[in-house]
Amino acid sequence: QNGVMSGLMQMLLLKVSAHITEQLGMAPGGEFREAFKEASKVPFCKFHLGDRPIPVTFKRAIAALSFWQKVKLAWGLCFLSDPISKDDVEKCKQKDLLEQMMAEMIGEFPDLHRTIVSERDIYLTYMLKQAAKQIELPRASENEPRKYIPAVVVGVVGMGHVPGIEKNWNSDLKIQEIMSVPPPSASSKIFKFVLKATVFGLLGYGCYRIGHRTVQFVLSMPATQCYLQRLTDVPQQ
């Protein structure tokens, strides 16, 4: 539904999620499930999913990567086998180590970091600021002055987004640009064409080989040979 490359990337990330679940005995994103559970206990609480839609993030991330970067990233995700312990997770909560990991990601895939982390920092900040706007109280008449009360907001985000949200909080944010999906590049069009041509070519060759062998097998059967012999004898008679 969201394109071949986006679908493949989603499958690879599901593989990473399964690897983390297997190593830790818990699925990633537990903090969001817990937030949803707690929100249901609070009267009049509105639960809002404030992250950018996954298809937009994937398509922008894929469009930002070169062909070789896509291959390198896919290779790394395919053969991810590093052990992860709960102690490793606790270490990641330390700010210095977290910043070091983010810096390594920026160094290796700067465009991927921009689309997956930096742009979502802006989007998350924008959505939090929208939720944090003051609430206008109902008025008895049009002549009554407007009264507002502050909104109470609990934002649950990944730790890697906290510095970016703090940085963007006092900025005038516009999210139209980071919500657009760029058109596919020439290299991605060529890759898609080559991939389709290869798949259909292999499929056609496979059908040809199966059909050829099937015909040979049928012709080699005694019953078939006997029938063909009768057909050749009929004109002679």
Disulfide bonds with the S-S distance in Angstrom:
none
